[in-house]
Amino acid sequence: MLDTKNLKPNFDGQILFSLQYYMPAEKINIDQFLELARRHPVIDVRSPGEYNHAHIPRAISLPLFTDAERAVVGTAYKQQSREIAIKIGLDFFGPKMKAMVETVESVVRIPEQQNSNTILVYCWRGGMRSAAVSWLLDMYGFKVYTLSGGYKKFRNQALDSFKRRYSLKILGGYTGSGKTETLKELEKCGEKIIDLEDLANHKGSAFGNIGLPKQPTQEMFENNLYVRLRDINDDQNCKTGQTKAYPHIWLEDESQRIGLVNIPNEFWKTMRISPIYFLDIPFEERLKHITGEYGGLDKQKMIDAIGRIKERLGGLETKNAIAHLESNNTIESFRILLKYYDKWYLKGLHNREGINSLLTMINCDSVTTENANRLYGRHQYHETPET
């Protein structure tokens, strides 16, 4: 193992030579990398700014350079030479080596990673940053794999994946129908689901971000969706022994825009031609459910959210909805809002080609997870072609 105690910040020519030409860590392709990532820790050695913008889901940030250091090295590379940039980088890298090793040691000691000494490392293009860190970790004694093509390769594959024609089953219903709860119940029963609102940290309405964490960037949302799609397909293949045997996947009927992020356009197109199973629940039952779900939210944030839809809701209805809320008559405020959302959902539902052949109505008396049982036996009559 590497004796990090005796390493000094300033490296001599021998260490520099080793870092450039001694690369025992194995480079693997994106499919191999993501398969191993299901079982082993993934280390992102890009700068904090790059990581915070977007990264491979479940990856841990262990930056080789800070954002400022990356800028210095990059400038030296462009304006001076590759060799000078490397030496500057080594000055930054040296003092961090012991801490980086100890951080990785702490990662492999967490319960789910016990008895594993394997580490996956990536940078932007699979170049010198991942080479430097993998060299260090390999010398210390870890089994290290680096991603050929780096994060850029992952992103290209993620974007390409949305062009596939997945077999989607869309769970529809007016606001307050308990679609998210029904989706979770389907998952408990063994169905494959993707909760887009969960991936987006947003419930899809003007009030959808209240009480939830900050939304991911568009790029991070796409990364999460891609990995979720891949995980579902990998799980299915493990059970069937087949490849590319895409299973049926349930999703909630959504607008393309969920808060500040958008469902990728090609994937959205597939959603729009997929069969819809509409939970038809009486208005008053949905009103009770939505009041219970949103009634405890911060009143001022609710008022601000109503103000943001004033143009479409109308001045009078906006005034009335806010007045009811201020007088603690939450149910009457939500009655106005629910009628508004019903109108817009109905318009979006029918604004798609071939709606009559896609739509299956599921009559339900109330909002309950038992509605999931009504979907069994219905979805098998619609098939979405796969490519």
N, C-alpha and C positions, 0 to 999 in steps of 0.2 A: 504493500500500500504506500501511497505517497506521503512523505513526512512534511506536512504543511507547516509545522512549527518552524522549520529552518528555511522556508522560502522567504525571499526578500522582495520588496516591491519592484526593484530594478533588476531585470533579468539579463543574464549574459547571452552571448551568441548561441551557446549550446541549447539553452532552454528555448530561445526563439526558433532555432532550427527544428527542435522537437515539435513545437506547437504547429508549425507550418506543414511538416511532412510526416509526422507520426500520428496516424489516425486509425487506431484499432477498432473504434466503435463502428458498428455495422449500420450502413445506410439501408433503409427499407422503403418500399413504396407506400403510398397513402392507404391502400386497403390493408396491408399488413400492419401499418402503424395504428390505424383505428381499431383493428381487431385486438391488438395487444393493449390498447388504451382502455379497453373494457375491464382489464384485470390489473394493470400496472400504472403507477403514477406518471403523469405527463408534465414535463417542465417546459415552460415558455421562457426563453432567455432574451426575448426582445425587450425593448425599453418599457417602462411603466405606461407611457402614453400610448404606445402601440397596443399593449395588453388591455388597457382600460377601454380603448375604442372597440376592440373585438379580439377574440381569441378562440382556440379550439375548446369547446365546452369541457369542463372538468379539469382543464389545465391549471397548474399552479404557476404563479409569476415568480421567476427567479432571474431578474434582469442582469445581464452581463454589464451593461452600461446604464446609467441614469439617462434621462432625456437630454440633459445638458452635455454629458459626456459623449453620447451618440452623435450629437451635433458637431462636437469638436473633432471626433474621429472622421466623420463624414466629410467635413470641410477639408481636413488634411489630405484625405484620399483624393478629393477632386482637385485641390489647388496645389498640392505638393507631390506626393507619390504614395503608392501602396505600401512601401516599406516604412515610410515615416508614420503613416496611419497605424500600421501594425504596432510599431514601437510605442506610440502614444496609447494605443489600446492596452498594451501589456502593462503600462504604468498604472492604468485604471484597474486592470484585472488583478494584479498581484495582491494588493491588500485585501481583496475580497475572497480569496480562494478558500481560506479556512472556514469562513462563515458560510460560504456556499456549500461546502462539503457537509458541514454540520446541519444546515437546513435540509439537505436531501436526506441525511441520516434520520432526522426527525420525521420526515415524510414517510419513509419506509417502515417506521416503527408504529404507525397508527394501526389499530386492530385489523382493519380490512386488508392491510398490506403486509401483515406479518408473514415471515418466512419467504419474502420476496426481496431479491436484490437487483431487480430489473428496473431500469429507468428509461423513459422515453424523452427525448429532447428535440426541440425544434426552434428555429428562428424564422426570419422572413423568407429566405430562399434556400435554406439548408446549407448556408455557407460558413463563413469564418466564426460567427458568434456561436452557433451550435457546435462547430468543430472544437472551439476553445474549451467550452464547458464539458463536452463529452470526453475530450482528452483528459481533463482534470478528474472527472468522475470515474473514468475507466482506470486511470493510474491509481486511484484510491482503492478500487476494488469492486465497483459496481459493474453490472452488465448493462451496457448502454446501447440503445438504438437511436439513430437520428433519422429525421424525416427527409427523404430525398425530395427536393423542390420546396421544402419548408411550408410555412403557412400559406404562401401564395398558391401552392398546389392544392392545399385543402380548400381554399376559397373557390378556385376554379371548379373543383369537383362538386362543391356544394351548389354552386350556381347551375351547373349542368344537371344536377339531380332533379331540379324542379321541373325540368322539361319532360320527365317521364309521366306516363299516363297511369297514375295510381288508381286502385280500386277504392274510391271514397264513398262513404255513406254519410250524408249530411243530416244532422239532427236540427230540424227547424221548429219554430214556434214563436209566438209573440213574446215580447218582453214580460218577464215574470213567470214564465212557464217552467222554470227550474231546469233549464237545459243543461247547465253545468253539472248540477246534482245528478241528473239522469245519465250524463256522460260518465261520471265517476262510477255510478252503479253498473253501467255496462262493462266498465273495466273490471270491476269486482267479479263479474260473471264470466270473465275470460275473453271479452272482446278487446280488440286493439283500438286505442283511442289516441287522439292528439288534442290536448287542451290549448288551443291557440291563445286564449285569454291569459292563461297561466304563463305561457312562454313570453307574452307581451307585457306582463304585469299591468293588465288593464282589462276592465270588464266590458269595454266596448260602447259605453254610453257617455254622455256628458259628465256623468258622475263616476266614471269607471276607474279613475286614478286615485280617488279619495281613499286614504287609509292603506294604500298599497306602496311597495317600494318604487323607486325611480325606474322608469322604463329602460330597457336595454337600447343600445343604438340599433339602427336598421340592420347593420351588418351582423351584430351579435344575435339579433332576433332570427335572422336567416340561418346563422350557424346552429343555433339551438334547434330550429325546425329540421334542418338537414340531419343532424345527429339523431334526433328523435325518430325520423323516418328510417334512418339506417338501422337503429337499434331494433325497431319493430321488425324490419325485414330480416335482420340477422337472427332474432329470436325465432321467427317463423322457419327459417332455413335449418336451424338447429333441430327443430321438431320434425321437419319433413325430410331432411337430408337432401333437399333440392337447393338450387340457386335461382335467384331472381323470381322466386315464387311469392310475389307481393300479396300480402293478405288484405282482406277488407279492413279499412280504417275508418272509424267514426270521428267526425268533427262537428262542432257546432256551426250552424249557419252564421256567417259573419259578413260584415261589410269588408271590402278590401283593406280599408284603413282601420286599425285598432289603436286608438289614441294617436301616438306620434309615429307608429311604425306601419308598414304596409305588408300584406301578404304578397310574396313574390308573384309577379304577374303570370308566369306560366303555370304555377301551382294554382293560382286563383282561377285561371281558365278551366282547369280540370275540376275544381270545386263547382263551377257554374254549370257543368254538364253532367254532374253526378246526381243520383237519385236523392230526393229529399223526403224525410219522414217527419211530418209536421204534427207536433203535439197540440191538438186543438182543445184548449182548456178555457172554461168560462171566464169572462172579464173579471168578475168579482173575486173569483178564486185567485187569479193572478195578482189582483190589486192587494189582497191580503198578504200574499207571498212577498211581493216587492216592497211593501211597507215594512214588513218584518226584516227584510234584508238590508234596506237602506235607511230605515227610520232612525237608527241610532247614530248616523254619521254626523260629523260636525256641521251645525246649522249654517254657519257663515259660508263654509265651503260649498254647501248645497245651494245656497242663494247665489253665490258667484257662478256656479255651474249652470244654473237656470238662466242667468244673465247672458251666458255665452251662446245660448241657443235662441235668444230673443228674436232674431230676425226670422227664423223659421217657425218658432212657436207663435209669434204674434204679440204685439204690445199688450193687449188686454189680458190674454191668457198668461203671459209672463207676470204681469202685475198681480193677477189673482193667485197664481201658484206661489209667488213669494209671500203674499199677504197671508195665505193659509199656513205657510210654513212658519212665519213669524208669530202667528197666534197658536202655534203648536197643533194645528189641525193637519197633521201630516198626511192622513189618508186622503183628504180632499185635494191637497196639493199634488199628491201622486196620482190621483184620478185624472187630473188635467194632463200630467206628464205621460201617463200610460196611454191615453188616447192619442197623444202626439206621436209616440213611438210606434203604436199600432199602425198608424197611417203610413209612416215612412217604411216600416218593415214590409207591409203589404205591397207597397210600390216596388221595393227592391226584390221581393219574392217573385213577382210576375214580370219583372223586367229582365227576363232571361229566356233564351230560345228553348222551345219545346217544353215549357213548364207543365203542360197537362200530362205529358208522358213521364215526367220525372217525379211528380208530386204524389205522395201517399199520405192521406189524412189519418191520424191516429186519435180517435175520440177519447178524451180523458175527463173524468169528473172533477179532479182537483190536482193540485201540485204535490206530487209525491214520487219518491224514488221507485215506487211500485210501477210507475209508468214504463220503466225499462222493460218489464215483462211483456208489455203490449207490443214491443218492437220485435220480439222473437217471432220468427216465422214470416215476418213482413219483408225484411231487407233482402231475403234470398231471391225474391222475384225480380230484382233489378241487378244487372251485371254491368260493370264498367269495363270496356276493353282495356287490355294492358299492352304496353309496348316495351 
